[in-house]
Amino acid sequence: MMFLWLLLIGLVLYFVLVKPGKREDFAAKSAEDPDEVLKRRFVNGEITEEEYKNMLKIVNE
């Protein structure tokens, strides 16, 4: 029974102390400029040239 309490306390401490740093890293990565995101997706072959141009036009309106 004591093991379960220690496990629970350990999990709470993990999510309180370790996880907030992970969220900040994600926020920093997602702060990329929309034009750069489209450019990267086009270069990686995720979208076609037509899709790239259409999305770029929409983003820059």
Backbone as numpy.savetxt, mean C-alpha at the origin, in Angstrom:
# Nx Ny Nz CAx CAy CAz Cx Cy Cz
-3.51 -22.48 31.37 -4.34 -21.28 31.37 -3.46 -20.01 31.37
-2.39 -20.05 32.14 -1.51 -18.90 32.19 -0.83 -18.67 30.84
-0.55 -19.75 30.13 0.06 -19.64 28.80 -0.85 -18.86 27.85
-2.15 -19.10 27.92 -3.09 -18.40 27.05 -3.10 -16.90 27.35
-3.04 -16.53 28.64 -2.99 -15.11 29.00 -1.71 -14.46 28.48
-0.59 -15.15 28.62 0.67 -14.61 28.12 0.64 -14.46 26.60
0.05 -15.43 25.94 -0.08 -15.36 24.49 -0.96 -14.18 24.09
-2.07 -13.99 24.77 -2.97 -12.88 24.48 -2.27 -11.54 24.70
-1.58 -11.40 25.80 -0.86 -10.16 26.09 0.23 -9.92 25.05
0.92 -10.98 24.66 1.95 -10.86 23.63 1.38 -10.40 22.30
0.24 -10.94 21.92 -0.40 -10.53 20.66 -0.83 -9.08 20.70
-1.41 -8.67 21.82 -1.84 -7.28 21.96 -0.63 -6.35 21.84
0.45 -6.67 22.54 1.66 -5.85 22.46 2.23 -5.82 21.05
2.19 -6.93 20.36 2.69 -7.00 18.99 1.91 -6.05 18.09
0.57 -6.12 18.17 -0.25 -5.29 17.30 -0.19 -3.81 17.67
0.06 -3.51 18.92 0.14 -2.12 19.35 1.51 -1.52 19.02
2.57 -2.27 19.24 3.92 -1.72 19.09 4.53 -1.93 17.72
4.25 -3.04 17.07 4.92 -3.36 15.81 4.10 -2.94 14.60
2.83 -3.17 14.60 1.99 -2.91 13.44 1.90 -1.45 13.02
1.87 -0.47 13.92 1.75 0.91 13.44 2.85 1.31 12.46
4.05 0.83 12.64 5.14 1.13 11.71 4.87 0.58 10.33
4.23 -0.56 10.26 3.92 -1.16 8.96 2.91 -0.30 8.21
1.93 0.26 8.90 0.93 1.09 8.25 1.57 2.36 7.69
2.52 2.93 8.39 3.19 4.13 7.90 3.98 3.82 6.63
4.62 2.66 6.58 5.36 2.27 5.38 4.43 2.18 4.18
3.26 1.60 4.39 2.28 1.46 3.32 1.82 2.83 2.85
1.55 3.73 3.79 1.10 5.07 3.43 2.17 5.80 2.63
3.41 5.63 2.98 4.49 6.29 2.26 4.60 5.76 0.84
4.43 4.48 0.66 4.52 3.89 -0.67 3.33 4.30 -1.54
2.15 4.43 -0.94 0.96 4.75 -1.72 0.85 6.24 -2.01
1.78 7.06 -1.52 1.75 8.50 -1.77 2.37 8.84 -3.13
2.53 7.84 -3.97 3.13 8.03 -5.29 2.20 8.88 -6.17
2.79 9.72 -6.99 2.05 10.59 -7.90 1.25 9.74 -8.88
-0.02 10.10 -9.16 -0.85 9.29 -10.08 -0.23 9.11 -11.46
0.45 10.15 -11.95 1.12 10.03 -13.26 2.20 8.96 -13.22
2.94 8.92 -12.11 4.00 7.93 -11.96 3.43 6.52 -11.86
2.30 6.38 -11.19 1.66 5.06 -11.07 1.26 4.57 -12.46
0.63 5.45 -13.23 0.23 5.06 -14.59 1.44 4.71 -15.45
2.48 5.52 -15.34 3.70 5.26 -16.12 4.29 3.90 -15.77
4.37 3.62 -14.47 4.93 2.34 -14.02 4.08 1.17 -14.52
2.75 1.32 -14.43 1.87 0.24 -14.89 2.01 0.02 -16.40
2.17 1.10 -17.16 2.33 0.98 -18.60 3.66 0.30 -18.94
4.72 0.72 -18.29 6.05 0.13 -18.54 6.07 -1.35 -18.17
5.36 -1.72 -17.11 5.32 -3.12 -16.68 4.37 -3.97 -17.51
3.65 -3.34 -18.45 2.75 -4.09 -19.31 1.41 -4.42 -18.67
1.07 -3.74 -17.58 -0.19 -4.00 -16.90 -1.36 -3.36 -17.64
-1.09 -2.26 -18.37 -2.13 -1.59 -19.15 -1.59 -1.31 -20.55
-2.51 -1.18 -21.49 -2.12 -0.90 -22.88 -1.85 0.59 -23.06
-1.30 0.94 -24.22 -1.02 2.35 -24.51 -2.31 3.17 -24.54
-3.35 2.58 -25.11 -4.65 3.27 -25.17 -5.20 3.52 -23.77
-5.13 2.49 -22.92 -5.60 2.65 -21.54 -4.77 3.70 -20.81
-3.46 3.68 -21.05 -2.56 4.65 -20.42 -2.95 6.08 -20.80
-3.15 6.31 -22.09 -3.50 7.66 -22.55 -4.85 8.11 -22.01
-5.84 7.20 -22.01 -7.16 7.55 -21.49 -7.11 7.87 -20.00
-6.42 7.04 -19.24 -6.33 7.26 -17.80 -5.54 8.53 -17.48
-4.49 8.79 -18.25 -3.68 9.98 -18.04 -4.51 11.24 -18.29
-5.35 11.19 -19.33 -6.22 12.31 -19.63 -7.20 12.55 -18.48
-7.76 11.48 -17.94 -8.71 11.59 -16.83 -8.03 12.14 -15.58
-6.85 11.65 -15.29 -6.13 12.08 -14.08 -5.76 13.56 -14.17
-5.42 14.03 -15.35 -4.95 15.42 -15.50 -6.07 16.42 -15.76
-7.32 15.99 -15.74 -8.44 16.92 -15.95 -8.65 17.81 -14.75
